[in-house]
């Protein structure tokens, strides 16, 4: 549409929180698109594209997004937060967790306990929980590792776990077969007693 004059009867209409107060010829001419001066419900004044108003893309000066985000965040506080447990903040990024990780790195002299590489600008250190319970913050359960050793530990652990699970599944199948045979034998001996 050629910019130049107000079209579509936008002025005076309400679009979400915005009230179109007038056609802005200067901005419309510069952009080559119809633009409107609007006043938001929070009394902020903005200039926006007519297409954005009519399509519903622009509904406020930005205050609506802030409110929706704030409302969404407030719904996840306290007991509504999935990480909430017994009144304490839970998660991996708590101050207690940070302090614990710092103390473990210091205890281990900022050195990987597998390959003995020290921490430097290129080598970051992580804290590995031996039992993989990130909330079990005991000195015996934690060790400082470089990222590559940490990945190797988890890979070997998971490969070992997979082998254990496959073995357990085979053992369970063997047990199922054994129980089925035992039941047949018991039924056979029971039938022998009845007949």
C-alpha positions in Angstrom: 0.0 0.0 0.0 1.3 3.4 -0.8 1.8 5.5 2.3 0.1 8.9 2.3 -3.2 8.9 4.0 -5.0 6.9 6.7 -6.9 3.9 5.5 -9.1 1.2 6.9 -10.7 3.4 9.6 -8.0 2.5 12.1 -8.0 5.8 14.0 -10.2 5.7 17.1 -10.2 1.9 17.3 -8.8 -0.2 20.2 -6.3 -3.0 19.4 -5.6 -4.9 22.6 -4.3 -2.3 25.0 -3.5 0.2 22.2 -5.8 3.0 21.1 -5.0 4.4 17.6 -5.0 8.2 18.0 -3.9 9.3 14.6 -2.1 8.5 11.4 1.6 9.3 11.4 2.4 10.6 7.9 6.1 11.3 8.5 6.9 7.7 9.6 4.6 6.3 7.0 6.3 8.2 4.2 9.8 7.2 5.5 8.9 3.5 5.8 6.6 3.3 2.8 3.9 1.7 5.0 1.0 3.0 7.0 1.9 3.8 10.6 -0.2 5.0 13.5 0.3 6.9 16.7 -1.1 4.9 19.6 -1.6 5.3 23.3 -1.3 2.2 25.4 -3.4 1.5 28.5 -0.3 2.2 30.6 -0.2 5.7 29.0 2.9 5.1 26.9 2.8 6.5 23.4 4.2 4.5 20.5 4.1 4.5 16.7 3.3 1.1 15.1 2.5 -0.4 11.7 -1.1 -0.5 10.7 -0.7 -4.2 9.5 0.6 -5.1 13.0 -2.4 -3.5 14.6 -5.0 -5.1 12.3 -3.4 -8.6 12.4 -3.2 -8.5 16.2 0.6 -8.8 16.2 1.0 -5.6 18.2 -1.3 -5.3 21.2 0.6 -3.0 23.6 3.7 -0.9 23.9 5.5 -3.9 25.4 3.9 -3.8 28.8 1.6 -6.8 28.0 4.6 -9.1 27.3 6.2 -8.0 30.5 3.1 -8.7 32.4 2.5 -12.1 30.8 6.1 -13.1 31.5 5.8 -11.9 35.1 2.6 -13.8 35.6 4.1 -16.9 34.1 7.1 -16.6 36.4 5.0 -16.0 39.5 3.0 -19.2 38.8 6.3 -21.1 39.1 7.3 -19.8 42.5 7.1 -21.7 45.8 5.2 -24.9 45.8 4.2 -24.4 42.1 7.8 -24.8 41.0 8.7 -28.4 40.0 12.0 -28.0 41.7 10.4 -27.0 45.1 11.0 -29.5 47.8 10.4 -29.0 51.6 10.6 -25.2 51.5 14.1 -25.0 50.1 15.2 -23.9 46.6 16.3 -27.0 44.8 18.4 -27.4 41.6 22.0 -27.4 40.5 22.4 -23.6 40.6 21.9 -22.9 44.2 24.5 -21.0 46.3 25.0 -24.1 48.4 25.8 -26.2 45.2 28.2 -23.5 43.9 30.0 -23.3 47.3 30.2 -27.1 47.5 31.7 -27.3 44.0 34.2 -24.6 44.8 35.3 -26.3 48.0 35.8 -29.7 46.1 37.9 -28.0 43.4 40.0 -26.3 46.1 40.3 -29.6 48.1 41.6 -31.3 44.9 44.1 -28.4 44.2 42.2 -27.4 41.0 43.5 -30.5 39.3 41.8 -33.4 37.5 42.0 -36.4 39.7 42.2 -38.8 36.7 44.8 -37.2 34.4 46.3 -34.7 36.8 45.8 -31.7 34.4 45.5 -28.4 36.3 42.8 -25.9 35.5 43.8 -23.2 33.1 42.1 -20.9 30.6 41.6 -23.8 28.2 40.9 -26.6 30.7 37.7 -26.2 32.8 37.1 -28.5 35.8 33.8 -30.1 36.8 32.8 -31.9 40.0 31.6 -35.4 39.4 29.2 -37.1 41.9 30.3 -40.7 42.1 26.7 -42.0 42.8 25.3 -39.5 40.2 23.0 -38.0 42.8 23.6 -34.2 42.4 22.0 -33.5 45.7 24.3 -35.9 47.6 26.9 -33.3 48.4 29.4 -35.2 50.6 33.1 -35.0 50.3 33.4 -38.7 49.7 30.9 -38.6 46.9 32.6 -35.8 44.9 35.8 -35.6 42.8 37.2 -33.0 40.5 37.6 -34.0 36.9 38.4 -32.2 33.6 35.6 -32.2 31.1 37.1 -34.9 28.9 37.7 -37.2 31.8 34.2 -36.5 33.1 32.7 -37.5 29.8 34.8 -40.6 29.7 33.7 -41.6 33.2 30.0 -41.1 32.3 30.4 -43.0 29.0 32.1 -45.9 30.6 29.5 -45.9 33.5 26.6 -45.8 31.1 28.1 -48.6 28.9 28.6 -50.6 32.0 25.1 -50.0 33.1 23.8 -51.0 29.7 25.7 -54.3 29.9 24.4 -54.9 33.4 20.8 -54.2 32.2 21.2 -56.6 29.3 22.6 -59.3 31.6 19.8 -58.8 34.0 17.3 -59.1 31.2 18.9 -62.4 30.0 18.9 -63.6 33.6 15.2 -62.7 34.0 14.4 -64.6 30.8 16.3 -67.6 32.1 14.4 -67.4 35.4 11.1 -67.1 33.5 12.0 -70.3 31.6 13.1 -72.0 34.8 9.8 -71.1 36.6 7.8 -72.3 33.6 9.6 -75.6 33.6 9.2 -75.9 37.4 5.5 -75.2 37.2 5.0 -77.8 34.5 6.9 -80.4 36.6 4.8 -79.5 39.7 1.6 -79.7 37.6 2.7 -83.1 36.2 3.5 -84.5 39.7 0.2 -83.1 41.0 -1.7 -84.7 38.2 0.1 -88.0 38.9 -1.1 -87.8 42.5 -4.7 -87.1 41.5 -5.0 -89.8 38.9 
